[in-house]
């Protein structure tokens, strides 16, 4: 008998009576996103955008799980009045991760992409000058393919590394300042696990002013989407009364540990 078959039998024996799942909030949540790190930006010239590859690290009931996610980064120029140079408008994601019925989504709190507006202070540095040039080319009607063709190898490398570092600082700030709030929009048939919201962010980075939209991080579980989603919905409900449900919580934590650590 396979481990998955044994585990399924244990789940049926322990939590067969269905419980009405209620979302856990804040420190009671069995799932936390501990890190999102963008590792690369690659041009997707067919769709006139960049594709970001990121490593997302989750803490699921004490188990560290790492998954790779990809999301689009669209670039657009901004009007260039006199004074500080409005450089770029970036549109990120949304970022979506699905794992055995567990769904993690990062968006602008309205199911849309997170937006980032970048303004350079004159004389702010190499990256600001480069981004001003890119924005000027985009404002002139060129697409991403034509813009990249106008840059040399060193400029392309600087653009990709600069935007990667910029995105990581935004994501780091979002995770560090996120606050647990009431449940967001939960898909039908799912139970809310965690809903974090970050207000608009303003950063001053090496002569670049960065302003973002709101950022929301939603974690939901779908009992019908997979065994992990089923277990987490039950656990989220039990955590509403951890003292009374201590024994059942420990049993579920053991099952989740077995599911995530075994082949």
Secondary structure, DSSP 4 states (H G I P E B T S, - for coil): --HHHHHHHHHHHHH-S--------GGG-SEEEEEEEEEEEEEEGGGTEEEEEEEEEEEETTEEEEEEEEEEEEEEE----SSSEEEEEEEE--EEEEETTEEEEEESSSSS-EEEEEEEPTT--HHHHHHHHHHHHHHTT--HHHHHHTS-HHHHHHHHHHHHHHHHHHHHHHHHH-EE-S-----TTEEEEEEEEEPPPEEEETTEEEEE--EEEEEEEETTT-HHHHHHHHHHHHGGGTTTTHHHHHHHHHHHHHHHH--
